[in-house]
Amino acid sequence: MSKAPGSIFSRLAAWSHRNLPTRESMEKNRLLRPVAHRVLAPELWRFTRRSVPRGVALGMVAGILIPVAQTPVAAVFALPFRANVPTAALTTFITNPLTTPPLWIAAYWIGSSLLRLDEHVPGQPVAEAAARTEWIPWLMQAGPATALGLLVITIVCSIGGYALSALGWRLWIARKWRNRHDNRGVSVS
């Protein structure tokens, strides 16, 4: 059974609408209570061509680097950058129980290749430590590599998310203008 091409986008839009934080839910959040008057400012809840990409980039930063309370942290991050709060909060869902393990594995792989850990030490110390279940030494060695990898992934994803959302916004507005002109009977060349 095939589905209509637009159905995935409509389902994604419906999911986003269901999970998008409301001003009321942010107001009730006890972590945001000290800054609620700033987070609930109307200009931070408007969807504009500048605030949405900023929200996406900040949501990526909070979602990847912050292990807990990502949504409130993204909302607080949105304040000084005048980013869209709902977009920043929704983008933190990029990390979830399904995406976090592959993300951390990729972060370790990127970090260890940048630090060249296996070249400085004979053998494969991380694999050997994991096989012997010596978790403390393994974590002490894997920690810096994973942290560096997470930082690299965060930078790349934030810049990419910013660029893609800005491009998406531009294409969406262009399509709206084209439809408006087509409805008036004026063709756009």
Z-matrix of the N, CA and C atoms (Angstrom, degrees):
N
C 1 1.442
C 2 1.522 1 107.86
N 3 1.321 2 117.19 1 117.74
C 4 1.466 3 120.04 2 -178.99
C 5 1.518 4 109.73 3 -91.36
N 6 1.283 5 114.05 4 150.98
C 7 1.456 6 120.55 5 -179.32
C 8 1.513 7 108.52 6 -108.64
N 9 1.307 8 115.64 7 156.44
C 10 1.458 9 120.91 8 179.68
C 11 1.518 10 109.47 9 -64.13
N 12 1.357 11 118.25 10 146.75
C 13 1.463 12 120.18 11 -177.23
C 14 1.524 13 113.16 12 -59.82
N 15 1.310 14 117.99 13 -32.74
C 16 1.454 15 120.30 14 -178.22
C 17 1.517 16 113.49 15 -82.62
N 18 1.322 17 117.85 16 -5.42
C 19 1.459 18 119.62 17 -174.62
C 20 1.525 19 112.28 18 -67.49
N 21 1.327 20 117.75 19 -33.78
C 22 1.470 21 118.67 20 179.22
C 23 1.527 22 110.30 21 -67.22
N 24 1.334 23 116.36 22 -36.60
C 25 1.455 24 119.28 23 177.99
C 26 1.520 25 111.58 24 -71.14
N 27 1.317 26 116.75 25 -36.14
C 28 1.466 27 118.63 26 178.30
C 29 1.525 28 110.47 27 -69.46
N 30 1.348 29 116.84 28 -36.14
C 31 1.468 30 118.83 29 176.86
C 32 1.520 31 111.23 30 -68.69
N 33 1.332 32 116.49 31 -38.63
C 34 1.458 33 120.30 32 176.78
C 35 1.526 34 110.92 33 -64.45
N 36 1.316 35 116.64 34 -41.07
C 37 1.468 36 120.36 35 177.96
C 38 1.529 37 110.38 36 -65.28
N 39 1.330 38 117.20 37 -40.95
C 40 1.469 39 120.29 38 178.70
C 41 1.524 40 110.65 39 -64.93
N 42 1.348 41 117.00 40 -42.20
C 43 1.466 42 120.01 41 178.04
C 44 1.528 43 110.41 42 -62.77
N 45 1.341 44 116.65 43 -43.39
C 46 1.462 45 120.64 44 179.32
C 47 1.517 46 110.72 45 -61.79
N 48 1.329 47 116.50 46 -42.03
C 49 1.467 48 119.81 47 -179.23
C 50 1.528 49 111.30 48 -65.54
N 51 1.341 50 116.83 49 -38.17
C 52 1.468 51 120.17 50 178.41
C 53 1.523 52 111.58 51 -67.65
N 54 1.338 53 117.44 52 -38.40
C 55 1.463 54 121.02 53 -173.97
C 56 1.519 55 113.98 54 -96.40
N 57 1.310 56 117.89 55 -6.03
C 58 1.453 57 121.26 56 179.40
C 59 1.527 58 108.82 57 -65.19
N 60 1.317 59 117.66 58 126.98
C 61 1.467 60 118.36 59 -179.36
C 62 1.527 61 110.64 60 -67.80
N 63 1.304 62 115.09 61 141.37
C 64 1.461 63 120.05 62 177.07
C 65 1.520 64 109.06 63 -95.11
N 66 1.309 65 115.53 64 164.36
C 67 1.457 66 118.93 65 177.67
C 68 1.529 67 110.07 66 -61.87
N 69 1.327 68 116.67 67 -35.95
C 70 1.464 69 120.50 68 -179.50
C 71 1.529 70 111.49 69 -66.25
N 72 1.341 71 116.76 70 -41.43
C 73 1.463 72 119.07 71 179.56
C 74 1.526 73 110.99 72 -67.53
N 75 1.325 74 117.17 73 -35.36
C 76 1.470 75 120.07 74 177.37
C 77 1.533 76 110.24 75 -70.00
N 78 1.316 77 116.36 76 -34.93
C 79 1.460 78 120.24 77 -179.78
C 80 1.530 79 111.18 78 -67.13
N 81 1.337 80 117.03 79 -32.69
C 82 1.455 81 121.46 80 -179.02
C 83 1.522 82 113.16 81 -82.17
N 84 1.308 83 118.46 82 -13.58
C 85 1.457 84 122.45 83 -177.72
C 86 1.528 85 109.55 84 -68.80
N 87 1.323 86 117.05 85 122.16
C 88 1.466 87 120.50 86 -175.40
C 89 1.529 88 112.40 87 -70.37
N 90 1.343 89 118.21 88 -26.29
C 91 1.465 90 120.41 89 177.74
C 92 1.528 91 111.75 90 -69.82
N 93 1.321 92 115.84 91 -27.79
C 94 1.468 93 119.85 92 -178.67
C 95 1.528 94 113.38 93 -94.68
N 96 1.297 95 117.83 94 -5.32
C 97 1.460 96 120.68 95 -175.84
C 98 1.534 97 113.61 96 -54.11
N 99 1.347 98 120.27 97 -40.38
C 100 1.470 99 118.18 98 179.28
C 101 1.529 100 114.11 99 -64.95
N 102 1.311 101 117.46 100 -26.82
C 103 1.465 102 120.13 101 -178.90
C 104 1.525 103 111.83 102 -116.80
N 105 1.317 104 117.81 103 16.99
C 106 1.469 105 121.43 104 -175.60
C 107 1.521 106 111.68 105 -59.53
N 108 1.319 107 117.95 106 -37.48
C 109 1.463 108 119.17 107 -179.38
C 110 1.524 109 111.62 108 -63.35
N 111 1.324 110 116.77 109 -30.40
C 112 1.474 111 120.22 110 178.05
C 113 1.518 112 111.62 111 -83.24
N 114 1.331 113 117.20 112 -39.97
C 115 1.462 114 121.11 113 -178.10
C 116 1.533 115 110.64 114 -67.47
N 117 1.310 116 117.31 115 -32.28
C 118 1.458 117 121.05 116 -176.83
C 119 1.527 118 113.09 117 -88.87
N 120 1.308 119 117.34 118 10.28
C 121 1.471 120 119.98 119 177.13
C 122 1.531 121 109.21 120 -61.09
N 123 1.331 122 118.14 121 134.43
C 124 1.473 123 120.76 122 -175.15
C 125 1.528 124 114.42 123 -58.01
N 126 1.320 125 118.50 124 -33.60
C 127 1.469 126 119.58 125 -178.24
C 128 1.525 127 112.54 126 -67.09
N 129 1.327 128 117.80 127 -21.07
C 130 1.459 129 120.59 128 178.12
C 131 1.531 130 112.46 129 -83.95
N 132 1.327 131 117.07 130 -6.40
C 133 1.455 132 121.54 131 -179.03
C 134 1.519 133 112.57 132 -109.81
N 135 1.337 134 117.41 133 1.34
C 136 1.457 135 121.48 134 177.35
C 137 1.522 136 109.51 135 -86.28
N 138 1.314 137 115.48 136 142.34
C 139 1.453 138 121.49 137 178.43
C 140 1.531 139 108.29 138 -93.53
N 141 1.319 140 116.19 139 104.59
C 142 1.455 141 120.91 140 179.10
C 143 1.523 142 109.34 141 -123.61
N 144 1.332 143 115.63 142 167.97
C 145 1.467 144 119.62 143 -176.41
C 146 1.519 145 112.75 144 -67.35
N 147 1.309 146 118.16 145 -18.89
C 148 1.465 147 120.67 146 178.20
C 149 1.525 148 112.44 147 -98.22
N 150 1.314 149 117.27 148 -36.95
C 151 1.463 150 119.38 149 -175.00
C 152 1.530 151 112.89 150 -75.22
N 153 1.312 152 118.20 151 -32.30
C 154 1.468 153 120.77 152 -178.30
C 155 1.530 154 111.57 153 -67.54
N 156 1.360 155 119.94 154 -50.21
C 157 1.471 156 117.84 155 177.16
C 158 1.532 157 112.99 156 -61.58
N 159 1.315 158 116.87 157 -35.27
C 160 1.470 159 119.03 158 175.82
C 161 1.527 160 110.22 159 -62.59
N 162 1.325 161 116.47 160 -42.51
C 163 1.461 162 120.55 161 178.46
C 164 1.516 163 112.31 162 -62.46
N 165 1.331 164 116.40 163 -39.80
C 166 1.469 165 120.14 164 178.27
C 167 1.526 166 110.11 165 -63.26
N 168 1.327 167 116.37 166 -46.91
C 169 1.468 168 119.78 167 -178.52
C 170 1.532 169 111.14 168 -63.42
N 171 1.323 170 117.70 169 -43.97
C 172 1.465 171 120.32 170 -179.92
C 173 1.527 172 111.89 171 -69.58
N 174 1.325 173 117.11 172 -33.80
C 175 1.461 174 120.25 173 175.49
C 176 1.520 175 111.50 174 -65.03
N 177 1.334 176 116.31 175 -36.27
C 178 1.473 177 120.32 176 176.01
C 179 1.528 178 110.12 177 -64.28
N 180 1.322 179 116.19 178 -44.22
C 181 1.467 180 119.95 179 -179.89
C 182 1.527 181 110.20 180 -60.68
N 183 1.315 182 116.60 181 -49.91
C 184 1.462 183 119.71 182 -178.96
C 185 1.521 184 111.33 183 -66.80
N 186 1.319 185 117.73 184 -39.61
C 187 1.459 186 121.12 185 -177.58
C 188 1.513 187 113.37 186 -66.85
N 189 1.333 188 116.83 187 -35.73
C 190 1.462 189 119.45 188 -176.57
C 191 1.526 190 112.03 189 -89.51
N 192 1.312 191 117.79 190 -42.15
C 193 1.470 192 120.24 191 -173.50
C 194 1.523 193 114.56 192 -87.65
N 195 1.315 194 118.17 193 -28.38
C 196 1.465 195 121.40 194 -175.24
C 197 1.527 196 108.69 195 -98.56
N 198 1.341 197 118.57 196 119.36
C 199 1.464 198 119.81 197 -175.29
C 200 1.535 199 114.62 198 -77.15
N 201 1.333 200 118.36 199 -28.20
C 202 1.463 201 121.06 200 -178.22
C 203 1.522 202 109.64 201 -133.43
N 204 1.316 203 115.97 202 157.06
C 205 1.466 204 123.31 203 177.65
C 206 1.527 205 111.32 204 54.71
N 207 1.315 206 116.02 205 45.22
C 208 1.456 207 120.92 206 -175.29
C 209 1.530 208 112.31 207 -66.49
N 210 1.322 209 117.68 208 -41.17
C 211 1.461 210 120.41 209 -177.28
C 212 1.528 211 111.83 210 -64.65
N 213 1.339 212 119.76 211 -48.40
C 214 1.469 213 118.35 212 176.70
C 215 1.526 214 112.68 213 -63.21
N 216 1.322 215 117.34 214 -36.57
C 217 1.469 216 120.04 215 178.80
C 218 1.520 217 109.98 216 -65.24
N 219 1.332 218 117.28 217 -41.71
C 220 1.464 219 120.18 218 177.80
C 221 1.519 220 111.22 219 -63.07
N 222 1.322 221 116.91 220 -38.10
C 223 1.471 222 120.21 221 178.16
C 224 1.523 223 110.89 222 -64.88
N 225 1.318 224 117.20 223 -40.33
C 226 1.467 225 120.40 224 178.33
C 227 1.533 226 110.36 225 -70.02
N 228 1.343 227 117.35 226 -38.38
C 229 1.470 228 120.90 227 176.02
C 230 1.527 229 110.84 228 -60.02
N 231 1.322 230 117.21 229 -32.80
C 232 1.464 231 121.22 230 -176.38
C 233 1.531 232 112.64 231 -68.34
N 234 1.311 233 117.32 232 -21.79
C 235 1.466 234 120.32 233 -176.54
C 236 1.527 235 114.06 234 -60.48
N 237 1.324 236 119.19 235 -60.23
C 238 1.467 237 117.77 236 -174.91
C 239 1.529 238 113.59 237 -69.37
N 240 1.344 239 117.36 238 -21.25
C 241 1.463 240 120.27 239 -177.46
C 242 1.524 241 112.68 240 -96.65
N 243 1.325 242 117.50 241 0.30
C 244 1.467 243 123.91 242 -178.30
C 245 1.531 244 110.75 243 52.45
N 246 1.318 245 114.75 244 45.34
C 247 1.462 246 121.67 245 179.39
C 248 1.520 247 109.62 246 -91.07
N 249 1.304 248 116.22 247 160.90
C 250 1.450 249 122.11 248 178.07
C 251 1.530 250 108.78 249 -72.52
N 252 1.315 251 116.74 250 118.65
C 253 1.472 252 122.08 251 -175.25
C 254 1.530 253 111.98 252 -64.94
N 255 1.352 254 120.10 253 -48.08
C 256 1.469 255 117.62 254 179.99
C 257 1.533 256 113.08 255 -61.07
N 258 1.316 257 117.29 256 -37.96
C 259 1.463 258 119.94 257 179.29
C 260 1.522 259 110.90 258 -66.36
N 261 1.318 260 116.64 259 -43.08
C 262 1.467 261 120.12 260 178.67
C 263 1.525 262 110.38 261 -62.03
N 264 1.332 263 116.24 262 -43.10
C 265 1.463 264 120.04 263 -178.93
C 266 1.529 265 111.20 264 -67.73
N 267 1.319 266 117.61 265 -40.86
C 268 1.461 267 120.82 266 -178.64
C 269 1.525 268 111.91 267 -69.45
N 270 1.316 269 117.38 268 -34.10
C 271 1.461 270 120.87 269 -178.55
C 272 1.526 271 111.52 270 -67.99
N 273 1.317 272 118.60 271 -21.63
C 274 1.468 273 119.79 272 178.72
C 275 1.524 274 111.88 273 -64.16
N 276 1.337 275 117.47 274 -17.64
C 277 1.462 276 120.41 275 179.35
C 278 1.522 277 112.21 276 -72.68
N 279 1.327 278 117.41 277 1.52
C 280 1.461 279 120.03 278 175.27
C 281 1.528 280 110.34 279 -62.48
N 282 1.316 281 116.11 280 -29.50
C 283 1.469 282 119.41 281 174.09
C 284 1.521 283 107.57 282 -102.37
N 285 1.305 284 114.55 283 130.56
C 286 1.455 285 122.38 284 179.12
C 287 1.523 286 106.77 285 -152.17
N 288 1.313 287 118.90 286 178.41
C 289 1.470 288 119.06 287 -177.66
C 290 1.532 289 114.71 288 -58.09
N 291 1.323 290 118.32 289 -22.52
C 292 1.464 291 120.28 290 179.00
C 293 1.524 292 112.42 291 -85.41
N 294 1.321 293 117.63 292 -33.09
C 295 1.463 294 120.33 293 -175.50
C 296 1.522 295 113.71 294 -94.47
N 297 1.313 296 118.42 295 -20.14
C 298 1.463 297 120.43 296 -176.02
C 299 1.533 298 113.41 297 -66.76
N 300 1.336 299 121.09 298 -47.70
C 301 1.477 300 118.18 299 179.62
C 302 1.533 301 113.73 300 -58.88
N 303 1.350 302 120.21 301 -46.96
C 304 1.469 303 117.66 302 177.09
C 305 1.529 304 112.61 303 -63.68
N 306 1.328 305 116.17 304 -33.06
C 307 1.458 306 119.94 305 178.78
C 308 1.526 307 110.65 306 -64.15
N 309 1.328 308 117.19 307 -43.77
C 310 1.459 309 120.36 308 -179.20
C 311 1.527 310 111.53 309 -70.55
N 312 1.324 311 117.35 310 -35.00
C 313 1.462 312 119.80 311 176.21
C 314 1.518 313 109.95 312 -64.97
N 315 1.331 314 115.90 313 -44.46
C 316 1.467 315 119.50 314 177.40
C 317 1.529 316 110.58 315 -63.87
N 318 1.322 317 117.06 316 -37.88
C 319 1.465 318 120.25 317 178.74
C 320 1.524 319 110.93 318 -63.97
N 321 1.333 320 116.87 319 -42.55
C 322 1.471 321 119.00 320 178.04
C 323 1.526 322 110.50 321 -64.13
N 324 1.324 323 116.94 322 -43.49
C 325 1.453 324 120.75 323 -179.14
C 326 1.534 325 110.71 324 -62.35
N 327 1.329 326 117.42 325 -44.90
C 328 1.474 327 121.29 326 178.86
C 329 1.522 328 110.45 327 -64.97
N 330 1.337 329 116.36 328 -46.66
C 331 1.465 330 119.90 329 -179.21
C 332 1.506 331 113.28 330 -63.80
N 333 1.331 332 117.07 331 -41.56
C 334 1.467 333 118.74 332 -179.95
C 335 1.522 334 111.55 333 -70.35
N 336 1.326 335 117.36 334 -31.85
C 337 1.465 336 118.07 335 176.84
C 338 1.526 337 110.72 336 -72.82
N 339 1.321 338 117.96 337 -34.16
C 340 1.464 339 119.80 338 176.74
C 341 1.529 340 111.93 339 -71.26
N 342 1.328 341 115.82 340 -37.69
C 343 1.468 342 119.96 341 178.88
C 344 1.523 343 112.07 342 -84.52
N 345 1.317 344 116.77 343 -12.31
C 346 1.467 345 123.52 344 -179.80
C 347 1.535 346 110.82 345 54.52
N 348 1.322 347 114.91 346 50.30
C 349 1.470 348 120.31 347 -176.86
C 350 1.518 349 112.51 348 -63.54
N 351 1.312 350 116.82 349 -43.26
C 352 1.463 351 119.20 350 -175.59
C 353 1.520 352 112.71 351 -73.37
N 354 1.321 353 118.10 352 -16.53
C 355 1.464 354 119.93 353 178.97
C 356 1.528 355 111.85 354 -81.06
N 357 1.321 356 117.79 355 -28.38
C 358 1.458 357 121.18 356 -176.71
C 359 1.523 358 113.27 357 -83.95
N 360 1.316 359 115.95 358 -24.41
C 361 1.453 360 120.28 359 -175.82
C 362 1.524 361 108.10 360 -117.35
N 363 1.323 362 117.50 361 130.79
C 364 1.465 363 118.36 362 179.13
C 365 1.526 364 110.87 363 -65.84
N 366 1.312 365 116.02 364 145.15
C 367 1.460 366 120.98 365 -179.27
C 368 1.515 367 110.93 366 81.68
N 369 1.286 368 115.48 367 -164.39
C 370 1.458 369 121.79 368 177.04
C 371 1.516 370 107.71 369 -120.76
N 372 1.332 371 118.18 370 87.39
C 373 1.458 372 120.20 371 -172.60
C 374 1.521 373 114.10 372 -64.57
N 375 1.308 374 118.42 373 -34.12
C 376 1.459 375 119.47 374 -179.05
C 377 1.524 376 109.97 375 -69.63
N 378 1.321 377 116.93 376 -45.39
C 379 1.459 378 120.10 377 179.58
C 380 1.527 379 110.54 378 -64.73
N 381 1.340 380 117.13 379 -40.51
C 382 1.458 381 120.41 380 179.12
C 383 1.529 382 111.34 381 -66.30
N 384 1.324 383 117.64 382 -41.07
C 385 1.466 384 120.57 383 179.14
C 386 1.520 385 110.82 384 -66.35
N 387 1.324 386 117.11 385 -38.99
C 388 1.462 387 120.25 386 178.33
C 389 1.523 388 110.37 387 -65.70
N 390 1.334 389 116.94 388 -37.19
C 391 1.467 390 120.25 389 179.27
C 392 1.523 391 111.01 390 -67.50
N 393 1.338 392 117.58 391 -34.57
C 394 1.468 393 121.09 392 179.32
C 395 1.526 394 111.81 393 -87.15
N 396 1.301 395 117.88 394 -0.28
C 397 1.471 396 125.08 395 -178.12
C 398 1.523 397 112.21 396 54.34
N 399 1.297 398 116.25 397 38.56
C 400 1.461 399 120.68 398 171.33
C 401 1.521 400 106.40 399 -91.76
N 402 1.309 401 115.99 400 87.64
C 403 1.459 402 120.30 401 -169.89
C 404 1.517 403 113.65 402 -74.33
N 405 1.297 404 118.64 403 -35.75
C 406 1.464 405 119.69 404 -177.40
C 407 1.530 406 111.54 405 -65.48
N 408 1.318 407 120.25 406 -51.44
C 409 1.463 408 118.47 407 177.14
C 410 1.526 409 112.63 408 -62.94
N 411 1.332 410 115.63 409 -37.03
C 412 1.456 411 118.81 410 179.08
C 413 1.523 412 111.30 411 -63.64
N 414 1.346 413 116.21 412 -43.30
C 415 1.465 414 119.77 413 178.90
C 416 1.523 415 111.49 414 -65.93
N 417 1.329 416 117.11 415 -35.34
C 418 1.465 417 119.35 416 179.53
C 419 1.526 418 110.52 417 -66.52
N 420 1.320 419 117.24 418 -32.86
C 421 1.452 420 119.32 419 177.92
C 422 1.528 421 111.15 420 -83.09
N 423 1.314 422 118.07 421 -37.82
C 424 1.463 423 121.11 422 -177.39
C 425 1.521 424 112.12 423 -77.24
N 426 1.309 425 118.27 424 -23.40
C 427 1.461 426 121.64 425 -177.17
C 428 1.522 427 114.40 426 -57.06
N 429 1.341 428 119.02 427 -55.91
C 430 1.464 429 119.15 428 -179.77
C 431 1.524 430 113.29 429 -61.62
N 432 1.313 431 117.15 430 -39.20
C 433 1.464 432 119.98 431 179.59
C 434 1.526 433 110.68 432 -65.68
N 435 1.329 434 117.00 433 -43.27
C 436 1.462 435 120.69 434 179.45
C 437 1.520 436 110.62 435 -65.96
N 438 1.321 437 117.35 436 -41.22
C 439 1.464 438 120.53 437 179.21
C 440 1.528 439 110.95 438 -62.70
N 441 1.316 440 117.14 439 -43.94
C 442 1.461 441 120.09 440 178.07
C 443 1.530 442 110.59 441 -64.67
N 444 1.316 443 117.03 442 -41.95
C 445 1.459 444 120.80 443 178.15
C 446 1.521 445 111.96 444 -62.97
N 447 1.338 446 117.07 445 -41.71
C 448 1.464 447 120.26 446 177.19
C 449 1.523 448 111.00 447 -63.02
N 450 1.313 449 116.66 448 -39.16
C 451 1.461 450 120.32 449 178.11
C 452 1.532 451 111.09 450 -63.69
N 453 1.319 452 116.93 451 -43.44
C 454 1.468 453 120.78 452 178.71
C 455 1.529 454 110.39 453 -64.69
N 456 1.321 455 116.64 454 -45.84
C 457 1.468 456 120.40 455 178.90
C 458 1.523 457 110.76 456 -61.62
N 459 1.327 458 117.15 457 -40.72
C 460 1.454 459 121.06 458 179.34
C 461 1.525 460 111.14 459 -62.31
N 462 1.309 461 117.10 460 -45.28
C 463 1.469 462 120.63 461 -179.29
C 464 1.532 463 109.98 462 -63.32
N 465 1.321 464 116.71 463 -47.12
C 466 1.467 465 120.33 464 -178.42
C 467 1.533 466 110.75 465 -64.56
N 468 1.326 467 117.38 466 -45.66
C 469 1.465 468 120.42 467 -179.15
C 470 1.527 469 112.15 468 -67.04
N 471 1.320 470 117.35 469 -37.19
C 472 1.463 471 120.18 470 179.35
C 473 1.525 472 111.21 471 -66.52
N 474 1.316 473 116.43 472 -46.18
C 475 1.470 474 119.53 473 178.65
C 476 1.529 475 110.21 474 -65.15
N 477 1.331 476 116.67 475 -43.54
C 478 1.459 477 120.18 476 178.34
C 479 1.526 478 112.40 477 -64.33
N 480 1.325 479 117.08 478 -42.05
C 481 1.464 480 120.76 479 178.04
C 482 1.511 481 112.26 480 -64.19
N 483 1.326 482 115.91 481 -40.66
C 484 1.468 483 120.57 482 177.30
C 485 1.528 484 109.67 483 -61.32
N 486 1.336 485 116.55 484 -49.38
C 487 1.464 486 120.85 485 -177.00
C 488 1.530 487 111.14 486 -64.88
N 489 1.334 488 117.29 487 -44.43
C 490 1.463 489 119.71 488 -179.14
C 491 1.523 490 112.52 489 -66.60
N 492 1.328 491 117.43 490 -39.49
C 493 1.461 492 118.64 491 179.24
C 494 1.527 493 111.44 492 -71.31
N 495 1.325 494 117.84 493 -34.55
C 496 1.468 495 120.00 494 175.79
C 497 1.529 496 109.92 495 -66.34
N 498 1.333 497 117.21 496 -42.01
C 499 1.461 498 120.94 497 177.75
C 500 1.529 499 110.39 498 -65.63
N 501 1.332 500 116.49 499 -43.69
C 502 1.463 501 120.18 500 177.65
C 503 1.514 502 112.15 501 -60.16
N 504 1.330 503 115.93 502 -41.44
C 505 1.467 504 120.35 503 177.88
C 506 1.527 505 109.69 504 -61.64
N 507 1.325 506 116.53 505 -45.82
C 508 1.472 507 121.38 506 -179.23
C 509 1.525 508 111.11 507 -61.53
N 510 1.339 509 117.62 508 -44.42
C 511 1.459 510 121.07 509 179.25
C 512 1.528 511 111.69 510 -66.01
N 513 1.311 512 116.45 511 -37.78
C 514 1.462 513 121.01 512 179.32
C 515 1.527 514 110.40 513 -63.97
N 516 1.324 515 117.07 514 -44.90
C 517 1.465 516 121.03 515 179.45
C 518 1.526 517 110.26 516 -66.54
N 519 1.327 518 117.66 517 -41.05
C 520 1.460 519 120.72 518 178.35
C 521 1.528 520 110.64 519 -61.65
N 522 1.319 521 116.54 520 -40.37
C 523 1.464 522 120.36 521 178.07
C 524 1.522 523 110.97 522 -65.48
N 525 1.311 524 117.52 523 -40.39
C 526 1.467 525 120.59 524 177.42
C 527 1.524 526 110.82 525 -61.84
N 528 1.325 527 116.79 526 -43.76
C 529 1.463 528 120.66 527 179.11
C 530 1.516 529 110.80 528 -64.45
N 531 1.330 530 116.97 529 -42.57
C 532 1.456 531 120.95 530 179.39
C 533 1.520 532 110.47 531 -61.61
N 534 1.325 533 117.08 532 -44.66
C 535 1.468 534 120.97 533 178.34
C 536 1.518 535 111.23 534 -64.03
N 537 1.314 536 117.02 535 -38.60
C 538 1.458 537 120.66 536 178.91
C 539 1.529 538 110.19 537 -63.46
N 540 1.336 539 116.75 538 -43.70
C 541 1.461 540 120.19 539 179.12
C 542 1.525 541 111.46 540 -69.33
N 543 1.329 542 118.16 541 -36.28
C 544 1.458 543 120.86 542 178.97
C 545 1.512 544 110.79 543 -67.21
N 546 1.325 545 117.17 544 -35.93
C 547 1.458 546 120.91 545 179.16
C 548 1.518 547 112.18 546 -69.28
N 549 1.317 548 117.69 547 -26.42
C 550 1.456 549 121.74 548 177.62
C 551 1.530 550 111.83 549 -82.53
N 552 1.315 551 117.36 550 -9.45
C 553 1.453 552 120.77 551 -178.07
C 554 1.504 553 113.44 552 90.26
N 555 1.327 554 117.22 553 8.17
C 556 1.463 555 121.73 554 179.16
C 557 1.521 556 106.97 555 -101.50
N 558 1.313 557 117.67 556 126.65
C 559 1.454 558 119.27 557 179.06
C 560 1.525 559 109.70 558 -90.14
N 561 1.316 560 115.30 559 142.90
C 562 1.452 561 122.15 560 178.70
C 563 1.521 562 107.41 561 -100.37
N 564 1.312 563 117.76 562 123.69
C 565 1.463 564 120.33 563 -178.94
C 566 1.488 565 110.92 564 -99.57
